[in-house]
Amino acid sequence: MSTRPSDFRSDTVTRPTPAMRAAMFSAELGDDVLEGDPTVRALERAYAAWVGKAGALYLPSGTMANQIALGAWTHPGEEFIAERSSHVVQWEAGGAAALHGLQAQTLIAPDGRLEPTEVERAIRMDSIHCPRTTLLCVEQTFMGDGEGPGGRVVPLAHLATLAALARAKGLHVHMDGARLPNAIAASGVSAARHAACADSVMTSLSKGLGAPVGAMLAGPPEFLVRAKQLRKRFGGWMRQAGVIAAGGLYGLEHHLERLKDDHALARSVAEICERHDGLHAWPNQVETNIVMVQVARHGWTPERLTDALAEHGVLTMPMSATSVRFVTHLDVGPADVERLERALAKVLG
Ligand SMILES: Cc1ncc(COP(=O)(O)O)c(C=O)c1O
């Protein structure tokens, strides 16, 4: 058996495949801040075409892409609406407030489907006493807070309803599509149709697509002017970045179809977990590559289960006070799921 751990912690842990490394090795390079890096430009064109937007920027991370989008669509003192556990609210170190002077109004939607009537109610009245509500953030797929199934696909019709409502009220819509490729693989709905429900969209290259670094941010021309200025201000404009962008381009061109395999494997993980007393994994609601497992077994906590599995070479991540997250990706396969099955049997009996 290999000594490599079976790493279900996150889809960010993948290493570039030999073919991706070859593409990176032979990428044509230039100074992106001066005359432009041809590989970065090619990636930006390819992503913009894929999501049907005027243009796109290659950025170091999904967090920077989300933060640039927040800053580009808003002004200090304004308010944005987002789900309470969404990445932009919970996992970006308070960037919206610290970097842009924004206030978040959070709503609760455990499956990521913000209720349109609640969104409408959350939009502030036009009054000198109130912050202006100027942005709605949606997350596709929706990670979730660990208290229910994760990696949910927000249906296109729902996104379209939210977009129509937001636009009618003068709000812009930003889509955190870190895992948009997974939503496409699960739903069969194209990236462009998803992105049409948002004014700007970001996608991680370093998750399901398997690239080592980077995220894309796309939008209309006036948005890109502000976004480019923020990229400069954050120090996110990289020089011969084609060497890493080539990995992203390779992932976009070659790793979309295979995401369905990750989703099938995630369902197996959920079924295996569900067979153990006190573990709940909602196997029928696993739509993409994320499995949230509630640990409701006497004497067990997410940390204890994580530590016990690690002793058998299976890595996973505590997600909340009661849940553990398993994520499938390019670097885990059926043999890793079998190893998990054996490890769970040893640990829980
Ligand atoms: C939904 C979502 N949005 C944004 C991000 C941020 O991506 P990055 O880790 O590249 O900053 C993540 C990363 O885990 C994510 O899960």
The ligand as an SDF file (V2000), in Angstrom:
LIG
                    3D

 16 16  0  0  0  0  0  0  0  0999 V2000
  -16.8500   28.9510   -1.8080 C   0  0  0  0  0  0  0  0  0  0  0  0
  -15.4440   29.4740   -1.7670 C   0  0  0  0  0  0  0  0  0  0  0  0
  -15.2020   30.7220   -2.1690 N   0  0  0  0  0  0  0  0  0  0  0  0
  -13.9620   31.2360   -2.1630 C   0  0  0  0  0  0  0  0  0  0  0  0
  -12.8870   30.4950   -1.7500 C   0  0  0  0  0  0  0  0  0  0  0  0
  -11.5280   31.1400   -1.6900 C   0  0  0  0  0  0  0  0  0  0  0  0
  -10.5730   30.5580   -2.4880 O   0  0  0  0  0  0  0  0  0  0  0  0
   -8.9970   30.6680   -2.1240 P   0  0  0  0  0  0  0  0  0  0  0  0
   -8.7350   29.5760   -1.1400 O   0  0  0  0  0  0  0  0  0  0  0  0
   -8.3210   30.4740   -3.4420 O   0  0  0  0  0  0  0  0  0  0  0  0
   -8.7560   32.0080   -1.5590 O   0  0  0  0  0  0  0  0  0  0  0  0
  -13.0870   29.1850   -1.3100 C   0  0  0  0  0  0  0  0  0  0  0  0
  -11.9270   28.3790   -0.8440 C   0  0  0  0  0  0  0  0  0  0  0  0
  -12.0080   27.4360   -0.1480 O   0  0  0  0  0  0  0  0  0  0  0  0
  -14.4020   28.6550   -1.3160 C   0  0  0  0  0  0  0  0  0  0  0  0
  -14.6550   27.4260   -0.8690 O   0  0  0  0  0  0  0  0  0  0  0  0
  1  2  1  0
  2  3  1  0
  2 15  2  0
  3  4  2  0
  4  5  1  0
  5  6  1  0
  5 12  2  0
  6  7  1  0
  7  8  1  0
  8  9  2  0
  8 10  1  0
  8 11  1  0
 12 13  1  0
 12 15  1  0
 13 14  2  0
 15 16  1  0
M  END
$$$$
